[in-house]
Amino acid sequence: MKKNTGRFLENIYRTYTRREYVDPDPILFLYEYEGTDREIAALVASSLAYGRVGQILRSVRAALDAMGSSPSDFLGRSSELQIHAAFSAFRHRFTSGEDLARLLCGARRALRKHGSLQNAFLSCYSAKDETLLPALSGFSRELCAFFPDHASSLLPSPENGSACKRLNLMLRWLARSDAVDPGGWELVPESRLLVPLDTHMFRIAGELGFHSRRSADLSAALEITRAFAEFAPDDPVKYDFALTRFGIHPLLGKKRFSVQ
């Protein structure tokens, strides 16, 4: 790890953590909502954040439009049968309308039980835990209550070795607040967040010397998060958005970075 890495990371953060670099990131949809509606939008957008970005955006838009202007009102007034009917024609790659409906039925159940998805997450969280992994596992089980064995690829659990990229992305969006991440989950500590590890971050972190892993698994996510924590112990995932613009954003797709 080069001695100038910290200065480099801060410069990247200041330069690229701006709304102008958001599109085509699915975090765009969260800006349309507040409160519980934002939680549900974050759950849908992060769960469908796999595949080609254009298809992701179309699928998230279709899913949110099916719930009207207030996703929380939709879940509050709809029965399980009505939720399944609303998504009967939905499809996003390997995710069927039934899959998404089951996840939203789990969210509906959690909202009725806890009042918010943040409270549902906090019911699984303990400040005594070394990481958020137990909370991630419990939250995944609760929201996947309508799936066989309380498990789904839409919201995988770290218990199976998954890096839980999409669930950690949702947490980053909601537990952090800056020019890009809209926040809302003020009771979930930023210092405990885990990097949302995808192929872009895995490659970039490798170039920075932040991991020695061969695959983007849970161990790699933990290793990379610990490396970022050396520079930002109170907010180790703050650099995620800015660094992953390289290779994603059309203005930066061919641009390379280097640590001097």
Summary of the structure (lengths in Angstrom):
residues: 260
radius of gyration: 17.9
end to end distance: 11.6
largest distance: 57.8
contacts: 830
relative contact order: 0.14
helix: 55%
strand: 2%
